[in-house]
Amino acid sequence: MTHRSVLPQQAALESVGADTPGSRDETAHGLPAARRGTGREHERGETGGAHTKPRRRHAVPAAEAAGTAEHGSGDVPLGLGRVFVLAKGGEPLMPCHPARARELLAGGRAVVARRAPFVIRLTHRTHSESQVDGVEVRIDPGSKRTGIALSEDRTQTRRDGRSVSVRRGLVTVELRHRGTQIRDGMLRRAGYRRRRRSANLRYRAPRSGNRTRPRDWLPPSLLHRVDSTLSLVRRLCRYAPVTAIHVERVAFDTCAMAGAEYREGTLAGTEIRAYLRDSWERACAYCGASGVPLNIEHIRPRSQGGSGRISNLTLSCVPCNKAKGTLPVEVFLASRPARLRRLLAQTQADLHDAAAMNTTRNRLVEALSTLQRPLHCWSGARTHWNRTAMALPKSHTLDALLTGHLDHENGAVLVRVPQQVLVVTATGRGSYARTTPDRYGFPRLLRPRVKQHYGFATGDLVRADLARGKWPGRWVGKIAVRASGQHRLTTATCRFDVSHRNLRLLQRGDGYTYTISPEIIG
């Protein structure tokens, strides 16, 4: 009953090195080619000793993979993402293969420290007894999604004897922000307050605008992007031996993106209403009606993030304006493709995302500098150059892997990309509201004053063991608590109510949900 999207532990298709206490490497990372005491190389895992379990073929060495990627078809191979490993004292070690993690857990040499993201902790080996090379964190920030990757850069010797640098992706994470939800929630709250003040008071004197803000103040929707990225990178520094942080510090020219509207453009010396009347020939853009009252219509509704730019405005008659409402224009004009093409031809990209990136890029660099790790900033042009040289599609996780210096002109290559991406979605930790309002802002019901009921809180990862009833079996998922004790359990396939007596806490909610999605080049 346990679904992969609830517990992101990848299934392994191949095994790796066995437990070799003399190699100073409990996680089998960088296992030597010849096993000590045997006098021969690893082939099918033969050790020469009695009472040993047969082992499957080892993974392809990194040098051979680098040679295949460089001299073969040029395609970057996909591999399983690594599992975070902690030493006995809690210090981070090198991430290991999922098969190696299962072997350690089955042998009693490790325990589960965290389920999402999956982290194990060794029970016997300490940090001083292990070999730790270190990994690097690479970040590709975005307005809605941020790509984060853990990579390992090593120097390999090619067949011709020349040393080249190879980059190996260990873990890729896609962080999904909730800045849009925060902005919509604040606008909704402002609307409720405005209605209450105007409806309950016959006259209210305007409030003076002399309230001050701190010098580095950011709106909550933008500050969330910085805080969530910093929180996740700080957590990765606890789970992996991070030696350096690389971040793409990109800036957007919003004036150039505005196109003809910038300075002396099509709107110079005119007004928006007059410009729209001339552009659409005083007729409705949806049905073509003329000689009727026309309204200014947003092609992409404001409720769905549409801007007030001239490229997002058109003319509409009153019936079409009411019929469209908040529908996307693709849905409203699905039966009229000619008019849809004309509307979409004039629309341009919104500047919300570009403005958000320009506002938060310096604050993100300042926040990451507090992690006491060497911080390196790179341009977006270098990331684009690396992606073009590696012939990879564009995604936040792939851009994160390619952030930084990659001297591909001298043979440096990206030899491995994790085939699965850990998707971390920010959900928040609840609301401060005491009541739940209806669509008009009136209180509909009271909310409880406490967040925990019978030891559980909304967002906790739990396991439900049900012996009988409509949903028998073992289920793993997140819960939404109720004061009655009948909590709502949500799994990857269903949702039902279960008593708190049948629940076992696996992990406290931290304001994020964790799922797994395949990489786009898979």
C-alpha positions in Angstrom: 0.0 0.0 0.0 3.0 2.3 0.3 3.3 4.5 -2.8 6.6 5.8 -4.2 5.4 9.4 -4.2 4.9 9.2 -0.4 8.2 7.6 0.5 10.7 8.7 -2.1 13.1 5.8 -1.9 14.2 4.8 -5.4 14.2 1.2 -6.5 17.6 -0.1 -7.4 18.4 -2.0 -10.6 22.0 -2.8 -9.8 24.2 -3.5 -6.8 27.4 -1.8 -5.7 30.3 -2.6 -3.4 29.9 -4.8 -0.3 30.8 -3.8 3.3 34.6 -3.6 3.5 35.6 -2.3 6.9 39.2 -2.0 5.8 38.4 0.4 3.0 37.4 3.2 5.3 34.3 3.6 3.2 31.1 2.3 4.7 29.0 3.7 1.9 31.0 2.0 -0.8 31.7 5.3 -2.5 34.9 5.0 -4.5 35.5 1.3 -3.8 39.0 0.2 -4.9 39.2 -1.9 -8.1 40.9 -4.8 -6.3 39.5 -6.2 -3.1 42.0 -6.5 -0.4 43.1 -10.0 0.5 41.8 -11.6 -2.7 44.4 -10.7 -5.3 41.9 -10.3 -8.1 39.6 -7.7 -9.4 35.9 -7.5 -8.9 33.9 -9.2 -11.6 30.7 -10.8 -10.3 31.5 -10.0 -6.7 33.6 -13.1 -5.9 35.5 -12.7 -2.7 37.0 -16.2 -2.4 35.7 -16.6 1.2 33.3 -19.3 2.4 29.7 -18.6 3.5 29.4 -15.4 1.4 26.3 -14.3 -0.5 26.6 -14.1 -4.3 26.6 -10.5 -5.5 25.5 -9.1 -8.8 27.6 -7.2 -11.2 28.9 -3.8 -10.0 28.0 -0.5 -11.5 30.0 0.8 -14.5 33.1 2.6 -13.3 33.0 6.4 -13.6 36.0 6.5 -15.9 34.3 4.1 -18.3 31.1 6.1 -18.2 33.0 9.2 -18.9 34.7 7.6 -21.9 31.3 6.4 -23.2 29.8 9.8 -22.9 32.7 11.4 -24.5 33.5 9.0 -27.3 30.2 7.3 -27.8 26.8 8.7 -28.9 27.2 11.8 -26.7 24.1 11.1 -24.6 24.4 11.7 -20.9 23.5 8.4 -19.1 20.8 8.3 -16.5 21.3 6.8 -13.1 19.6 6.3 -9.8 19.7 9.1 -7.3 21.8 8.6 -4.2 20.7 8.2 -0.6 21.9 10.5 2.1 24.0 8.9 4.8 24.9 10.1 8.3 27.7 8.8 10.5 27.1 7.4 14.0 27.4 10.8 15.5 25.1 12.5 12.9 27.8 14.0 10.7 27.1 13.8 6.9 29.0 11.2 4.8 29.1 10.7 1.1 25.7 9.7 -0.4 25.4 6.0 -1.4 23.6 3.9 -3.9 20.0 2.9 -3.0 21.0 -0.8 -3.1 23.9 -0.1 -0.7 21.4 1.6 1.6 19.1 -1.4 1.7 22.1 -3.6 2.3 23.1 -1.6 5.3 19.6 -1.5 6.7 19.0 -5.2 6.2 22.3 -6.0 7.9 21.5 -3.8 11.0 24.5 -1.5 10.3 22.2 1.5 9.7 18.8 2.9 10.8 16.3 5.2 9.1 17.0 8.8 10.3 14.4 10.5 8.0 11.9 9.2 5.5 11.4 12.3 3.3 13.9 13.0 2.0 15.2 9.5 2.8 18.2 9.6 5.1 20.0 6.7 6.9 22.3 6.8 9.9 25.1 4.3 10.4 25.2 2.5 13.8 28.9 1.6 14.0 31.1 3.7 11.8 32.0 7.3 12.9 33.0 10.2 10.8 36.7 9.9 11.5 36.7 6.3 10.3 35.1 7.2 6.9 36.5 8.7 3.8 34.6 11.8 2.8 35.5 13.6 -0.4 32.7 16.3 -0.3 30.0 17.4 -2.8 28.9 20.7 -4.2 25.5 22.3 -4.2 24.4 24.0 -7.4 21.3 26.2 -7.5 19.2 27.5 -10.4 16.8 30.0 -8.8 13.4 30.6 -10.4 10.3 32.6 -9.6 8.0 29.6 -9.3 10.5 26.7 -9.2 14.1 26.5 -8.1 16.4 23.7 -9.2 19.0 22.4 -6.7 21.5 19.7 -7.5 24.2 17.9 -5.5 27.2 17.1 -7.8 30.6 15.6 -7.5 33.5 16.9 -9.7 36.5 14.6 -10.2 39.4 14.3 -12.5 39.5 11.2 -14.6 42.2 9.9 -17.0 41.0 9.2 -20.5 42.2 6.5 -22.8 44.7 8.8 -24.5 46.3 9.6 -21.1 44.9 13.1 -20.8 43.2 14.1 -17.5 39.7 15.7 -17.8 37.2 16.9 -15.3 33.9 15.0 -15.1 30.8 16.0 -13.2 28.5 13.4 -11.7 25.0 14.3 -10.5 24.1 12.7 -7.2 20.8 14.2 -6.2 18.5 16.7 -7.9 15.7 18.6 -6.2 13.0 20.8 -7.6 11.7 23.3 -5.0 8.2 24.6 -5.8 7.5 27.9 -4.2 4.1 29.2 -2.9 4.7 32.9 -3.5 1.6 33.1 -5.8 -0.6 31.6 -3.1 0.8 34.0 -0.5 0.1 37.0 -2.8 -3.5 35.8 -3.5 -4.1 35.2 0.2 -3.0 38.7 1.1 -5.1 40.2 -1.7 -8.1 38.2 -0.5 -7.6 39.4 3.1 -7.3 43.0 2.0 -10.6 42.6 0.1 -12.3 41.3 3.2 -11.0 44.1 5.3 -12.0 46.7 2.8 -15.5 45.4 2.6 -15.9 45.3 6.4 -14.6 48.9 6.8 -16.8 50.2 4.1 -20.0 48.3 5.1 -19.8 48.7 8.8 -18.8 52.4 9.0 -20.7 55.3 7.4 -17.5 57.3 7.2 -13.9 56.4 7.9 -11.1 59.0 7.6 -8.3 57.8 5.3 -5.3 56.5 7.1 -2.1 58.4 6.7 0.6 56.8 4.6 3.5 57.6 6.9 4.1 54.1 8.0 7.7 53.1 7.5 9.3 49.8 6.5 12.8 48.4 7.1 15.4 49.3 4.5 15.7 45.7 3.1 11.9 45.0 3.3 10.5 42.5 0.8 6.9 41.5 0.3 6.0 38.2 2.0 5.5 36.5 -1.4 9.1 37.4 -2.4 10.7 36.8 1.0 9.2 33.3 0.9 11.3 32.4 -2.2 14.5 33.4 -0.4 13.6 31.7 2.9 12.5 28.4 1.4 15.6 28.1 -0.8 17.8 28.9 2.1 16.0 26.4 4.4 16.3 23.6 1.9 20.0 24.3 1.2 20.7 24.4 4.9 19.0 21.0 5.3 21.1 19.6 2.5 24.2 20.8 4.2 23.2 18.7 7.2 22.6 15.6 5.1 25.6 15.8 2.8 29.2 17.0 3.1 28.8 20.2 1.2 32.1 21.9 0.4 30.9 24.7 -1.9 27.8 26.4 -3.2 27.3 27.6 -6.7 24.3 29.8 -7.6 23.2 31.3 -10.9 22.8 35.0 -10.4 20.8 36.1 -13.4 19.3 39.5 -14.1 16.5 40.3 -16.5 16.2 43.5 -18.6 12.5 44.3 -18.1 12.7 47.4 -20.2 14.0 45.4 -23.2 11.3 42.7 -22.5 8.6 45.3 -22.7 9.4 45.7 -26.4 7.5 48.4 -28.3 6.0 49.8 -25.1 9.4 50.9 -23.8 9.9 54.6 -24.2 8.9 55.8 -27.7 6.7 52.9 -28.7 3.2 52.3 -30.1 1.6 54.1 -27.1 3.6 57.3 -27.4 1.3 60.3 -27.5 -1.9 58.3 -27.1 -4.1 56.7 -24.4 -4.9 53.0 -23.8 -8.6 53.3 -24.7 -7.9 55.1 -28.0 -5.1 52.6 -28.8 -7.4 49.6 -28.3 -10.2 51.2 -30.3 -7.9 51.7 -33.2 -6.2 48.3 -32.9 -9.4 46.3 -32.8 -11.4 48.6 -35.2 -14.0 49.4 -32.5 -15.3 45.8 -32.5 -15.4 43.0 -30.0 -12.3 40.8 -30.2 -14.3 37.7 -29.3 -17.4 37.9 -31.5 -16.7 40.8 -33.9 -19.8 42.9 -32.8 -19.5 46.6 -33.5 -21.7 49.6 -32.7 -22.3 48.3 -29.1 -20.8 49.3 -25.8 -17.3 47.8 -25.4 -15.3 47.1 -22.3 -11.6 46.7 -21.7 -11.0 43.0 -21.2 -8.0 41.2 -19.8 -7.0 38.3 -22.2 -5.5 36.5 -19.3 -7.7 37.1 -16.2 -6.2 39.0 -13.3 -7.3 36.2 -11.0 -5.0 33.9 -12.8 -2.0 36.2 -12.7 -2.7 38.3 -15.8 -1.0 41.7 -15.9 -2.3 45.1 -16.9 0.1 45.5 -19.8 -1.3 46.7 -23.1 -0.4 43.3 -24.7 -2.9 41.6 -22.2 -5.8 44.0 -23.0 -8.4 43.9 -25.7 -12.0 45.1 -26.3 -15.0 43.0 -25.5 -18.8 43.5 -25.6 -20.8 43.1 -22.5 -22.2 39.6 -23.2 -18.8 38.2 -24.2 -17.2 39.8 -21.1 -19.7 38.2 -18.8 -19.6 34.8 -20.6 -15.8 34.6 -20.5 -15.5 35.6 -16.9 -12.3 34.0 -15.5 -12.0 31.3 -18.1 -8.7 31.0 -20.0 -8.9 32.4 -23.5 -7.9 29.1 -24.9 -11.0 27.5 -23.4 -13.4 30.3 -24.3 -12.3 30.5 -28.0 -11.7 26.8 -28.5 -14.4 26.8 -31.3 -13.0 29.9 -32.9 -9.3 29.2 -33.7 -8.9 32.2 -36.0 -9.8 34.7 -33.4 -7.7 32.8 -30.8 -4.6 33.0 -33.0 -5.1 36.7 -33.4 -5.4 37.3 -29.7 -2.4 35.1 -28.8 -0.3 36.8 -31.4 -0.3 40.1 -29.5 0.2 38.7 -26.0 3.6 38.9 -24.4 5.2 37.3 -21.4 4.3 38.8 -18.1 7.0 40.7 -16.2 6.0 39.3 -12.8 8.5 36.5 -12.8 11.3 38.7 -14.2 10.6 41.4 -11.6 10.6 38.8 -8.8 14.0 37.4 -9.9 15.5 40.9 -10.1 14.3 41.7 -6.6 15.4 38.6 -4.8 18.6 37.7 -6.6 20.9 39.8 -4.3 19.0 38.8 -1.2 19.4 35.2 -2.0 23.1 35.5 -2.4 23.3 37.3 1.0 21.2 34.6 2.6 23.4 31.8 1.2 26.6 33.5 2.4 25.4 32.8 6.0 25.9 29.1 5.6 29.7 29.3 6.1 30.5 27.6 2.7 32.5 29.0 -0.2 29.9 30.8 -2.4 30.4 31.2 -6.2 28.0 33.2 -8.4 27.7 32.5 -12.1 25.8 34.1 -15.0 22.8 32.6 -16.8 24.8 32.8 -20.1 27.3 30.3 -18.8 24.6 27.9 -17.9 23.0 28.2 -21.3 26.4 27.6 -22.9 27.0 24.4 -20.8 23.5 23.1 -21.6 24.0 23.7 -25.4 27.4 22.0 -25.3 25.9 19.0 -23.5 22.9 18.9 -25.8 20.4 18.7 -22.9 16.9 20.1 -22.7 16.0 22.9 -20.4 14.8 22.3 -16.9 15.5 23.8 -13.5 17.3 20.6 -12.3 19.4 20.2 -15.4 20.3 23.9 -15.3 21.3 23.5 -11.7 23.6 20.6 -12.6 25.2 22.7 -15.3 25.6 25.8 -13.2 29.2 26.9 -12.8 32.5 26.3 -14.6 32.5 23.3 -17.0 35.4 23.4 -19.3 33.9 21.3 -22.0 36.3 22.7 -24.6 39.1 20.8 -22.9 37.1 17.6 -22.5 35.0 18.3 -19.3 31.7 16.4 -19.5 28.6 15.7 -17.4 28.7 11.9 -17.1 25.7 11.2 -15.0 22.2 12.7 -14.4 19.8 11.3 -11.8 16.8 9.8 -13.5 14.4 10.8 -10.8 13.9 14.3 -9.3 12.8 14.9 -5.7 10.0 17.4 -5.9 9.7 19.5 -2.8 6.5 21.6 -2.7 6.0 24.3 -0.1 2.6 24.0 1.6 3.0 26.2 4.7 2.4 25.3 8.3 -1.2 26.5 8.7 -3.0 29.8 9.0 -3.3 32.4 11.8 -7.0 32.9 11.0 -9.4 32.2 13.8 -12.4 31.7 11.5 -13.0 30.3 8.0 -14.8 32.8 5.8 -17.1 32.2 3.0 -16.7 33.6 -0.5 -18.0 37.0 0.7 -15.7 37.3 3.7 -18.2 36.5 6.4 -17.2 34.1 9.1 -18.5 30.6 8.3 -17.1 28.5 11.2 -14.6 28.8 14.0 -11.2 27.2 13.8 -9.6 25.4 16.8 -7.1 27.3 18.8 -4.6 24.4 18.9 -2.9 22.7 16.0 -2.3 19.3 17.6 -5.1 16.8 18.4 -4.3 13.5 20.1 -0.6 14.0 19.4 -0.9 14.6 15.6 -0.9 17.8 13.5 -1.9 18.5 10.0 0.8 17.6 7.6 2.4 14.7 9.7 3.5 11.6 7.8 1.8 8.6 9.5 1.2 4.9 9.0 -2.3 3.5 9.4 -2.7 -0.2 10.3 -6.4 -1.2 9.7 -7.4 -4.8 10.4 -11.0 -4.6 9.1 -13.5 -2.1 7.6 -13.6 -0.6 4.2 -9.9 0.1 3.9 -8.0 -2.9 5.4 -4.3 -3.0 5.2 -1.3 -0.8 5.9 -1.4 2.8 4.5 1.2 5.6 4.6 0.3 9.2 3.9 -0.3 12.6 5.4 -3.2 13.6 7.7 -5.4 16.5 8.3 -6.4 16.5 12.0 -9.8 17.0 13.5 -10.7 17.7 17.1 -12.9 14.6 17.2 -10.0 12.3 16.6 -11.2 11.0 13.2 -8.4 12.3 11.1 -8.4 12.5 7.3 -5.6 10.4 5.8 -4.4 11.2 2.2 -2.3 8.7 0.4 -1.1 8.7 -3.2 -4.2 6.8 -4.4 -7.1 7.5 -2.0 -8.3 9.5 0.9 -10.4 8.4 3.9 -11.0 9.0 7.6 -9.2 7.0 10.2 -9.2 7.0 14.0 -6.1 8.4 15.8 -5.8 5.0 17.6 -4.8 3.3 14.4 -2.1 5.8 13.5 1.6 5.8 14.1 3.7 8.9 13.6 6.6 8.5 11.1 7.7 12.0 10.6 6.5 15.4 11.7 5.2 17.8 9.1 7.7 20.5 8.1 5.7 22.6 5.8 6.7 20.7 2.6 5.4 17.7 0.6 7.8 15.3 -1.1 7.1 13.4 -4.3 9.2 11.9 -7.1 9.0 12.7 -10.8 11.1 11.4 -13.7 13.7 13.6 -15.3 12.6 15.0 -18.6 15.5 13.4 -20.6 14.3 9.9 -19.4 
